[in-house]
């Protein structure tokens, strides 16, 4: 099963349409897509505009492949559970976002094992096929919390700031 999410803040019809087109050509692979407030409504896969957190986590845990926009929440959730993830950044030039920060974020994660970044719809579709047929090794799971030493240092810094 493929679980895909465009996030909750902005629509991402370019990605939604590409995934739906792929699903139409691969009816044997179940696809669940969270589309946010996008105008395009998928025809070939199951979808919802918004997915409650618990349901989102169930889909993420159950999927063979997670496809998402390059949002930090999506990236961190995938890294925490070690899920192979295909990411596509929104682009300001296409009016998918107000800035190109997702391209910058993609650059920072481009060489991370278990994460694959694509920028075009055709490349997204090709990689979906490849990753279903030949999954990449998932990323090393990360801890959901910062190390205790980091937390203690932040607390100490905040305590000093509060005294000032």
N, C-alpha and C positions, 0 to 999 in steps of 0.2 A: 504494500500500500504506500502511496505517496501522499504526504501531507504538505500542503503549501499555504503560506501566509504572506499577505501583503502588508501586514501590520494594521494598526487601528487608527493611525493619525491621518493618512492621506490615501486616496485611491492609487492604484497602479495597474491600469487597464492593459498596458503593453504586456506585463507579465501574466496577468489573468488570461488574456486572450491566447498567449503562447501556450500556456499550460492546458487550456481547454482544447485547443487545436491538437496538441499532443495526445490528450486523453481520447479524442475522437478517433485517432489513428491507432490507439493501443487499448481497445475496450476490455482486454483481459487483465489490465492493471487498474485496480481501484484507485481513484484520486479523490481526495477531499481538499477543498480549497476555501480559505477564508479570504473574502474579497473586499472587506471594508465598504466604503461608500462609493465604489467604482460604478461607472455607468454600464460597463459591459457585464452581462449576466451569463455565466457559463451554461452550455447546453449539453456537454458530454461528461460532466463529472458532478458529483455531489458538492454542494457549497452552502455557505452561510455568510452573511455580511460580517457578523461578529460572533466570536466563539467564547463562551465563558471559560475562565482560567482552568477549571478542573477538566473540562472537555478538551481544551487545547492541550493540556499535559497528557491526557490519554492518547490523543492522536499522535503527539510527538513521540511518546514512548513506543507506540505500536507501529509506526511507519518504518519502512525500509529505507526511504529517502525523504529528507526534509528539504523543501525548496522555499526560499524566502527572499525578501528584500534585504538590503544590507543595513538592518537596524541592530543596534547593540543588544536589545532584549532578545531578539531571535538568535543572534550569534551566541550569546552567553548561555541561553537555555540549551542550545544544541551542544555546546562544549561541555556543559555540566553533565550531560548524560552520554557523551561520546557518540553522537549520532552523525553519520555522513550527511553533509549539508551542501547544497548547491545554492549559491547566492547571486542575485542580480541587483546591481545598484540602480536606484532612481537617478535620472539626470535632469538637471535644471533646464538645460537647453530644450528638452522635450516637455517642459512644464510639469514634470512629475514631482518636483520639489522646488523649494525656493533657493536652495544652494546645492553645490556639488559635494557636500560633506560625505555622502555615501560612497562616492568615488574615492575620496581620501581614506575612508574607513576600509574600503575594499583593498586598497593598496597596503594597508597595515596587516591585513589578514591573508593576503594572497598566497603566501608560502606556508600557511599553517596546515599541518597534516589533517586530513578529514574534511577540510573545507575547500570548495572549488568555486571560483568567481568567474562569471560570464557577463558580458555586457550587451549582447544582442539576443533577440528572441530565437533566431535559428540556432544559435550556439546553445542556448538554454535547452531547446528541444533535443538537440543531438546529444548533449550530456545527460539528459534525463534517460534517454534510451541506453546509453553506455553504462550509466550507474545502476540501472535496474538489472542489466545483463551481467555486469562485472562490477560489483560494489567495491568502492575503495575502503580501505581500513578507516574506521571511525577515528575521530580525534581522541587524543588522551583526555579523559575526563578531567575537569577542573573542579576544585572545591567550591561549594556555593557561598562560602564565607572567606574573608581575608584571614591570613594567619594571625594568631593571638598577639604576636609581637607587633604587627602592623596596627592592629586595633588599639593596643596599649599606647603606642606612639601617637596615634591620632587623638586619643583621649587626653593624653598629657598636653599635647599642643593646644587642644581646645580649652583645657582647664587654664592654661596660661593666658590664652586670648580672653577668656571670660573675666579674669582678674584685672585685665588692663582697662 
